[in-house]
């Protein structure tokens, strides 16, 4: 059975980044993150593979430390290895899609 994924809506908050789980199975999870300019997902690591794609805006995508980053814009993607510290910060309002496999079953603190 197929699952229809609906278009991206805007769910920004001026207080903190917002995350929305689109689909979750034991094998993977797809999450959208909504960040206003200046908001950040702090460095963290998981045992999963993480593939991120910018759907709107641009930002710094950290790997290893906040001193090491790639500047990504709309349609750019980046892969993080398991156990690799990673996070990101919005340079303008940004929507990021993360595909995480396997599903870590644990939500990061925003």
MMTF fields as JSON, N, C-alpha, C and O atoms, coordinates in Angstrom:
{
  "mmtfVersion": "1.0.0",
  "mmtfProducer": "UNKNOWN",
  "numBonds": 439,
  "numAtoms": 440,
  "numGroups": 110,
  "numChains": 1,
  "numModels": 1,
  "chainsPerModel": [1],
  "groupsPerChain": [110],
  "chainIdList": ["A"],
  "bondAtomList": [4, 2, 8, 6, 12, 10, 16, 14, 20, 18, 24, 22, 28, 26, 32, 30, 36, 34, 40, 38, 44, 42, 48, 46, 52, 50, 56, 54, 60, 58, 64, 62, 68, 66, 72, 70, 76, 74, 80, 78, 84, 82, 88, 86, 92, 90, 96, 94, 100, 98, 104, 102, 108, 106, 112, 110, 116, 114, 120, 118, 124, 122, 128, 126, 132, 130, 136, 134, 140, 138, 144, 142, 148, 146, 152, 150, 156, 154, 160, 158, 164, 162, 168, 166, 172, 170, 176, 174, 180, 178, 184, 182, 188, 186, 192, 190, 196, 194, 200, 198, 204, 202, 208, 206, 212, 210, 216, 214, 220, 218, 224, 222, 228, 226, 232, 230, 236, 234, 240, 238, 244, 242, 248, 246, 252, 250, 256, 254, 260, 258, 264, 262, 268, 266, 272, 270, 276, 274, 280, 278, 284, 282, 288, 286, 292, 290, 296, 294, 300, 298, 304, 302, 308, 306, 312, 310, 316, 314, 320, 318, 324, 322, 328, 326, 332, 330, 336, 334, 340, 338, 344, 342, 348, 346, 352, 350, 356, 354, 360, 358, 364, 362, 368, 366, 372, 370, 376, 374, 380, 378, 384, 382, 388, 386, 392, 390, 396, 394, 400, 398, 404, 402, 408, 406, 412, 410, 416, 414, 420, 418, 424, 422, 428, 426, 432, 430, 436, 434],
  "bondOrderList": [1, 1, 1, 1, 1, 1, 1, 1, 1, 1, 1, 1, 1, 1, 1, 1, 1, 1, 1, 1, 1, 1, 1, 1, 1, 1, 1, 1, 1, 1, 1, 1, 1, 1, 1, 1, 1, 1, 1, 1, 1, 1, 1, 1, 1, 1, 1, 1, 1, 1, 1, 1, 1, 1, 1, 1, 1, 1, 1, 1, 1, 1, 1, 1, 1, 1, 1, 1, 1, 1, 1, 1, 1, 1, 1, 1, 1, 1, 1, 1, 1, 1, 1, 1, 1, 1, 1, 1, 1, 1, 1, 1, 1, 1, 1, 1, 1, 1, 1, 1, 1, 1, 1, 1, 1, 1, 1, 1, 1],
  "groupList": [{"groupName": "UNK", "atomNameList": ["N", "CA", "C", "O"], "elementList": ["N", "C", "C", "O"], "formalChargeList": [0, 0, 0, 0], "bondAtomList": [1, 0, 2, 1, 3, 2], "bondOrderList": [1, 1, 2], "singleLetterCode": "X", "chemCompType": "L-PEPTIDE LINKING"}],
  "groupTypeList": [0, 0, 0, 0, 0, 0, 0, 0, 0, 0, 0, 0, 0, 0, 0, 0, 0, 0, 0, 0, 0, 0, 0, 0, 0, 0, 0, 0, 0, 0, 0, 0, 0, 0, 0, 0, 0, 0, 0, 0, 0, 0, 0, 0, 0, 0, 0, 0, 0, 0, 0, 0, 0, 0, 0, 0, 0, 0, 0, 0, 0, 0, 0, 0, 0, 0, 0, 0, 0, 0, 0, 0, 0, 0, 0, 0, 0, 0, 0, 0, 0, 0, 0, 0, 0, 0, 0, 0, 0, 0, 0, 0, 0, 0, 0, 0, 0, 0, 0, 0, 0, 0, 0, 0, 0, 0, 0, 0, 0, 0],
  "groupIdList": [1, 2, 3, 4, 5, 6, 7, 8, 9, 10, 11, 12, 13, 14, 15, 16, 17, 18, 19, 20, 21, 22, 23, 24, 25, 26, 27, 28, 29, 30, 31, 32, 33, 34, 35, 36, 37, 38, 39, 40, 41, 42, 43, 44, 45, 46, 47, 48, 49, 50, 51, 52, 53, 54, 55, 56, 57, 58, 59, 60, 61, 62, 63, 64, 65, 66, 67, 68, 69, 70, 71, 72, 73, 74, 75, 76, 77, 78, 79, 80, 81, 82, 83, 84, 85, 86, 87, 88, 89, 90, 91, 92, 93, 94, 95, 96, 97, 98, 99, 100, 101, 102, 103, 104, 105, 106, 107, 108, 109, 110],
  "secStructList": [7, 7, 7, 7, 7, 7, 7, 7, 7, 7, 7, 7, 7, 1, 1, 1, 7, 3, 3, 3, 3, 3, 3, 3, 7, 1, 1, 7, 3, 3, 3, 3, 3, 3, 3, 7, 6, 6, 7, 3, 3, 3, 3, 3, 7, 7, 1, 1, 3, 3, 3, 3, 3, 3, 3, 3, 1, 3, 3, 3, 3, 3, 3, 1, 1, 6, 6, 1, 3, 3, 3, 3, 3, 6, 6, 7, 3, 3, 3, 3, 7, 6, 6, 7, 7, 3, 3, 3, 3, 3, 1, 1, 1, 3, 3, 3, 3, 3, 3, 3, 3, 1, 7, 7, 1, 7, 7, 7, 7, 7],
  "xCoordList": [0.833, 0.0, 0.887, 1.827, 0.601, 1.362, 0.801, -0.377, 1.666, 1.261, 1.482, 2.588, 0.457, 0.583, 1.187, 0.726, 2.207, 2.827, 2.321, 2.436, 1.776, 1.188, 2.24, 3.325, 1.934, 2.907, 3.361, 2.661, 4.539, 5.116, 4.278, 4.005, 3.876, 3.197, 4.194, 5.257, 3.862, 4.774, 4.344, 3.237, 5.224, 4.913, 5.997, 6.486, 6.371, 7.435, 6.947, 5.765, 7.882, 7.619, 8.76, 9.925, 8.426, 9.486, 10.195, 11.258, 9.626, 10.205, 11.312, 12.336, 11.112, 12.099, 11.839, 10.77, 12.827, 12.592, 11.439, 11.212, 10.733, 9.63, 10.028, 10.629, 9.701, 9.932, 8.604, 7.725, 8.472, 7.255, 7.636, 8.294, 7.228, 7.499, 6.471, 5.269, 6.947, 6.035, 5.679, 4.529, 6.675, 6.459, 7.524, 8.668, 7.144, 8.108, 7.803, 6.664, 8.831, 8.764, 9.949, 10.733, 10.093, 11.275, 12.545, 13.63, 12.409, 13.567, 14.005, 15.174, 13.093, 13.444, 12.411, 11.308, 12.806, 11.895, 12.211, 13.371, 11.172, 11.327, 10.75, 9.597, 11.579, 11.21, 11.426, 12.408, 10.506, 10.715, 11.035, 10.382, 12.047, 12.417, 12.128, 12.469, 11.499, 11.142, 11.907, 11.682, 12.816, 13.646, 13.522, 13.648, 13.274, 13.34, 14.822, 15.672, 15.114, 16.485, 17.095, 16.497, 18.303, 19.03, 18.765, 19.53, 17.701, 17.431, 18.371, 18.878, 18.59, 19.613, 19.136, 18.449, 19.507, 19.422, 20.824, 21.778, 20.962, 22.297, 23.01, 22.379, 24.333, 25.12, 24.635, 24.407, 24.483, 24.084, 24.56, 24.983, 24.499, 24.897, 23.9, 23.249, 23.788, 22.937, 23.62, 24.61, 23.089, 23.64, 23.117, 23.429, 22.321, 21.666, 22.401, 23.186, 22.129, 22.516, 21.507, 20.316, 21.983, 21.097, 21.376, 22.518, 20.309, 20.407, 19.471, 18.257, 20.037, 19.234, 19.183, 20.141, 18.028, 17.826, 17.131, 16.161, 17.629, 17.001, 15.825, 16.0, 14.631, 13.43, 13.112, 12.443, 13.606, 13.4, 14.494, 14.903, 14.969, 15.93, 17.362, 17.711, 18.191, 19.589, 20.112, 19.565, 21.201, 21.77, 23.102, 23.57, 23.709, 24.975, 24.664, 23.862, 25.29, 25.113, 26.435, 27.409, 26.444, 27.656, 27.94, 27.022, 29.214, 29.641, 30.9, 31.876, 30.878, 32.021, 32.021, 32.089, 31.944, 31.901, 31.245, 31.003, 30.962, 30.347, 31.346, 30.954, 32.622, 33.638, 33.712, 34.263, 33.168, 33.177, 31.737, 30.86, 31.504, 30.139, 30.146, 31.124, 29.016, 28.721, 27.535, 26.599, 27.562, 26.431, 25.542, 25.955, 24.321, 23.401, 22.224, 21.762, 21.748, 20.58, 19.539, 19.745, 18.429, 17.314, 17.793, 18.559, 17.325, 17.619, 19.0, 19.33, 19.83, 21.117, 20.896, 19.986, 21.744, 21.646, 23.004, 24.044, 22.979, 24.19, 23.921, 22.833, 24.93, 24.826, 25.713, 26.862, 25.171, 25.933, 26.097, 25.136, 27.319, 27.61, 27.065, 26.899, 26.784, 26.387, 27.46, 28.658, 27.014, 27.86, 28.572, 29.313, 28.366, 28.996, 28.195, 27.002, 28.834, 28.127, 27.656, 28.408, 26.411, 25.853, 24.754, 24.209, 24.448, 23.398, 23.337, 24.099, 22.445, 22.368, 21.754, 21.073, 22.018, 21.546, 21.027, 21.68, 19.852, 19.22, 19.833, 19.907, 20.272, 20.744, 19.582, 19.673, 18.508, 17.228, 16.181, 16.533, 14.916, 13.893, 14.129, 14.322, 14.111, 14.552, 13.666, 13.238, 13.4, 12.741, 13.725, 14.238, 13.98, 14.928, 14.192, 13.452, 14.407, 13.891, 15.042, 16.1, 14.837, 15.84, 15.266, 14.167, 16.031, 15.7, 16.707, 17.914, 16.208, 17.057, 16.796, 15.661, 17.867, 17.711, 18.869, 20.02, 18.611, 17.275, 16.687, 17.388, 15.402, 14.712, 15.359, 15.37, 15.902, 16.581, 15.629, 16.072, 14.315, 13.297, 13.402, 12.586, 14.388, 14.593, 14.575, 15.321, 13.738, 13.63, 14.696, 14.954, 15.32, 16.299, 15.57, 14.441, 16.211, 15.637, 15.858, 16.988, 14.774, 14.886, 14.815, 14.892],
  "yCoordList": [-1.172, 0.0, 1.248, 1.339, 2.182, 3.429, 4.449, 4.416, 5.35, 6.414, 7.734, 8.006, 8.556, 9.847, 10.857, 10.992, 11.552, 12.625, 13.946, 14.184, 14.781, 16.033, 17.127, 17.01, 18.189, 19.278, 19.886, 19.82, 20.471, 21.102, 22.315, 23.179, 22.375, 23.557, 24.315, 23.79, 25.516, 26.318, 26.272, 26.684, 25.771, 25.575, 26.197, 25.563, 27.42, 28.089, 28.611, 28.909, 28.715, 29.322, 30.272, 29.951, 31.442, 32.391, 31.962, 32.495, 31.004, 30.573, 29.543, 29.625, 28.566, 27.492, 26.765, 26.909, 25.974, 25.173, 24.188, 23.732, 23.88, 22.921, 21.699, 21.836, 20.511, 19.294, 18.592, 18.612, 17.973, 17.255, 15.917, 15.872, 14.853, 13.51, 13.208, 13.202, 12.956, 12.668, 11.197, 10.835, 10.353, 8.913, 8.267, 8.72, 7.211, 6.492, 5.003, 4.58, 4.223, 2.774, 2.331, 3.169, 1.045, 0.567, 0.813, 0.941, 0.879, 1.001, 2.431, 2.664, 3.397, 4.777, 5.745, 5.364, 7.019, 8.093, 9.282, 9.537, 9.999, 11.221, 12.36, 12.317, 13.376, 14.498, 15.805, 15.955, 16.752, 18.113, 18.981, 18.879, 19.835, 20.806, 22.198, 22.497, 23.046, 24.412, 25.349, 25.361, 26.136, 27.038, 28.458, 28.704, 29.388, 30.807, 31.203, 30.533, 32.286, 32.782, 32.862, 33.422, 32.288, 32.315, 31.124, 30.891, 30.363, 29.188, 28.048, 27.984, 27.15, 26.116, 24.777, 24.708, 23.709, 22.354, 22.064, 22.021, 21.865, 21.72, 20.451, 19.488, 20.473, 19.286, 18.091, 18.188, 16.982, 15.731, 14.601, 14.854, 13.384, 12.228, 11.108, 11.042, 10.223, 9.047, 7.868, 8.04, 6.692, 5.497, 5.309, 4.313, 6.264, 6.149, 6.923, 7.829, 6.546, 7.346, 8.483, 8.279, 9.692, 10.848, 11.545, 11.879, 11.757, 12.442, 13.639, 13.475, 14.861, 16.081, 16.795, 16.779, 17.426, 18.218, 19.512, 19.494, 20.638, 21.928, 22.085, 22.043, 22.265, 22.461, 23.936, 24.319, 24.764, 26.216, 26.907, 26.416, 28.045, 28.859, 28.377, 27.684, 28.754, 28.321, 28.345, 29.013, 27.588, 27.544, 26.846, 26.288, 26.886, 26.21, 24.814, 24.662, 23.805, 22.416, 21.932, 21.721, 21.761, 21.408, 19.915, 19.096, 19.577, 18.179, 18.124, 18.818, 17.307, 17.181, 18.235, 17.907, 19.515, 20.638, 21.82, 21.776, 22.861, 24.042, 24.853, 25.766, 24.528, 25.202, 24.594, 25.209, 23.412, 22.744, 22.701, 22.117, 23.326, 23.329, 23.523, 23.971, 23.167, 23.422, 24.373, 24.214, 25.361, 26.256, 25.637, 25.501, 25.264, 24.637, 25.555, 26.285, 25.501, 26.266, 25.302, 24.088, 25.847, 25.037, 23.978, 24.265, 22.756, 21.56, 20.965, 19.937, 21.585, 20.99, 19.912, 20.007, 18.887, 17.77, 17.469, 17.842, 16.786, 16.402, 15.095, 14.881, 14.226, 12.943, 12.971, 13.408, 12.499, 12.356, 10.878, 10.112, 10.483, 9.102, 8.814, 9.738, 7.548, 7.195, 7.65, 7.567, 8.125, 8.617, 9.941, 10.441, 10.516, 11.797, 12.939, 13.076, 13.758, 14.911, 15.823, 16.112, 16.268, 17.115, 18.001, 17.73, 19.053, 19.998, 21.049, 20.986, 22.016, 23.076, 24.338, 24.312, 25.453, 26.769, 27.511, 27.534, 28.116, 28.816, 30.201, 31.0, 30.469, 31.805, 32.656, 33.883, 32.009, 32.631, 31.562, 30.396, 31.933, 30.937, 29.706, 29.816, 28.535, 27.326, 26.135, 25.987, 25.29, 24.004, 22.935, 22.989, 21.962, 20.882, 19.552, 19.319, 18.692, 17.33, 16.407, 16.443, 15.575, 14.6, 13.198, 12.898, 12.347, 10.935, 10.207, 10.294, 9.488, 8.877, 7.372, 6.927, 6.599, 5.14, 4.461, 4.822, 3.488, 3.101, 4.146, 5.044, 4.023, 4.941, 4.871, 3.808, 5.998, 5.953, 5.825, 5.576, 5.991, 5.85, 6.912, 6.923, 7.799, 8.812, 10.181, 10.423, 11.071, 12.411, 13.316, 13.249, 14.168, 15.099, 16.252, 16.583, 16.853, 17.983, 19.255, 19.577, 19.977, 21.224, 22.411, 23.555],
  "zCoordList": [0.0, 0.0, 0.0, 0.79, -0.857, -0.944, 0.031, 0.387, 0.45, 1.362, 0.659, 0.189, 0.577, -0.077, 0.899, 2.033, 0.45, 1.233, 0.653, -0.549, 1.489, 1.032, 0.902, 1.471, 0.159, -0.032, 1.293, 2.304, 1.257, 2.443, 2.829, 1.995, 4.078, 4.59, 5.462, 5.794, 5.822, 6.623, 8.082, 8.426, 8.929, 10.343, 11.212, 12.147, 10.913, 11.647, 12.998, 13.173, 13.952, 15.253, 15.561, 15.328, 16.084, 16.442, 17.727, 18.044, 18.476, 19.739, 19.589, 20.268, 18.696, 18.534, 17.223, 16.63, 16.765, 15.558, 15.792, 16.912, 14.732, 14.775, 13.956, 12.89, 14.442, 13.666, 13.449, 14.311, 12.288, 11.929, 11.306, 10.267, 11.937, 11.41, 10.332, 10.598, 9.104, 7.999, 7.926, 7.675, 8.148, 8.126, 8.985, 9.022, 9.671, 10.504, 10.457, 10.656, 10.194, 10.266, 11.106, 11.552, 11.328, 12.046, 11.241, 11.809, 9.922, 9.036, 8.764, 8.458, 8.868, 8.522, 9.062, 9.456, 9.068, 9.421, 8.509, 8.187, 8.101, 7.314, 8.152, 8.581, 8.373, 9.236, 8.487, 7.759, 8.667, 8.194, 9.409, 10.447, 9.266, 10.281, 9.721, 8.577, 10.535, 10.156, 11.078, 12.288, 10.5, 11.298, 10.774, 9.574, 11.687, 11.345, 11.3, 11.887, 10.603, 10.514, 11.911, 12.829, 12.059, 13.322, 14.231, 15.167, 13.981, 14.815, 14.434, 13.314, 15.395, 15.221, 15.751, 16.77, 15.049, 15.575, 16.107, 15.331, 17.421, 18.008, 17.549, 17.114, 17.654, 17.322, 18.132, 19.338, 17.455, 18.082, 17.173, 16.045, 17.64, 16.829, 17.062, 18.105, 16.069, 16.232, 15.541, 14.83, 15.755, 15.129, 13.711, 13.06, 13.229, 11.924, 10.836, 11.117, 9.588, 8.432, 8.343, 8.579, 7.999, 7.891, 6.562, 6.246, 5.792, 4.505, 4.56, 4.685, 4.465, 4.566, 3.218, 2.446, 2.959, 1.75, 2.144, 2.901, 1.628, 1.886, 0.922, -0.295, 1.478, 0.662, 0.463, -0.497, 1.392, 1.295, 2.093, 3.145, 1.597, 2.329, 2.191, 1.235, 3.165, 3.186, 4.605, 5.482, 4.811, 6.152, 6.2, 5.207, 7.378, 7.647, 8.177, 9.099, 7.601, 8.022, 8.594, 7.871, 9.91, 10.645, 10.56, 10.529, 10.523, 10.612, 11.465, 11.184, 12.497, 13.403, 14.493, 15.678, 14.095, 15.034, 14.329, 13.122, 15.079, 14.46, 13.639, 12.912, 13.748, 12.936, 11.524, 10.611, 11.354, 10.046, 9.536, 10.173, 8.38, 7.851, 6.34, 5.742, 5.758, 4.351, 4.324, 5.108, 3.434, 3.248, 2.169, 1.018, 2.55, 1.611, 1.339, 2.217, 0.093, -0.335, -0.879, -0.884, -1.334, -1.828, -2.821, -3.741, -2.612, -3.407, -3.159, -3.751, -2.292, -1.935, -0.88, -0.057, -0.918, 0.031, 0.643, 0.1, 1.784, 2.492, 3.229, 3.764, 3.249, 3.945, 5.183, 5.121, 6.319, 7.55, 7.864, 7.808, 8.193, 8.58, 9.975, 10.771, 10.287, 11.65, 12.649, 12.375, 13.791, 14.895, 14.585, 15.431, 13.404, 13.064, 13.705, 13.435, 14.549, 15.103, 13.967, 13.036, 14.058, 13.011, 13.589, 14.659, 12.861, 13.221, 12.136, 11.171, 12.275, 11.27, 11.848, 12.873, 11.156, 11.566, 10.345, 9.301, 10.478, 9.363, 9.165, 10.098, 7.935, 7.585, 7.068, 7.032, 6.674, 6.368, 6.682, 6.866, 6.745, 7.062, 6.19, 4.979, 6.822, 6.128, 6.491, 7.635, 5.492, 5.705, 5.241, 4.123, 6.116, 5.841, 5.959, 6.914, 4.981, 5.066, 5.435, 4.806, 6.46, 6.882, 6.705, 7.171, 6.024, 5.9, 6.779, 6.554, 7.784, 8.804, 8.815, 8.983, 8.634, 8.589, 9.294, 9.048, 10.164, 10.608, 11.54, 12.006, 11.805, 12.69, 14.076, 14.697, 14.571, 15.882, 17.058, 18.18, 16.826, 17.866, 18.961, 19.883, 18.877, 19.905, 19.246, 18.297, 19.736, 19.181, 19.794, 20.995, 18.962, 19.501, 20.187, 19.825, 21.167, 21.878, 21.069, 20.704, 20.791, 20.031, 20.964, 20.515]
}
